[in-house]
Amino acid sequence: MDTNKIAIGLLSPVGLLFALPILLWAFSFTELFGQEKCSIGSISDIEYQRILSRAGAQGWTVWPGLSNGAFWPSDSGFRGPTASFNSNLNDQLLSYVRELAGSDASIDRQLASGHAVMRSMGAEYVQTQEVPDMRRDRAASRVRFTYYLPQVRFAPACVLCLIWWYTTIDLIFSHDLATDRYELQAVNVLHAGLKGSPDKERARNVPWGSCPEFRKSGRNG
């Protein structure tokens, strides 16, 4: 084997194009995503550490097969997802969060579990928004905790991930304004692509490294 030819091949424009995503993928595992010490409502820092440890032990954080079919850039290369893929993915991640939280979990534990799942995958908490729920009356709203996940983390050979960098993941809670109660409703994943690529710093409305929380007057459990 001629190592010189291999080295020259890697330094060619095409070789560099494919080598760069792999280098960025490897680097993504060294990035520090901020503090992992969180107290979320009634969930203490010690309890959150237990939840995070359990989340980190799950199979969806292991590569290869890192996403277990959950993130299409890792599994389908340049092909896009099928029509039903995104809804299946949302349901899959929602079930992960609920499984981690356990049955009859308080809303604080559900939020802590969702945050732990996101952090175990390397997603960064960036934004919280509360907007009126247009599908219901004005006595309800939806709270979105938005996380940004580098797509290349799940797709080491994804050249397109150099153009469309992030996948955004929303943990969505309903908020009944009359009773001031929250309920975990959905997880929504949106891959960057031709329809748009999110700007993480422009979207940020929470301090870097912070932990999610509900409004202080609105925790039910």
Protein Blocks (a to p, Z undefined) as FASTA:
>chain_A
ZZklmmmmmmpmklmmmmmmmmmmmmmmmpcgbjfbdcehjbcfklmmmmmmmmmmpmkl
ccehklnomamklmnomaccdfklmmmmmmmmmmmmmmmnoghiafklmmmmmmmmmmmn
opacfbdcddddfkbcfkbccddddddddfklmomklmklmmmmbacddddddddfklop
acdfbdcdddddfkoccdfklmpccdehiacdddfklcgZZ
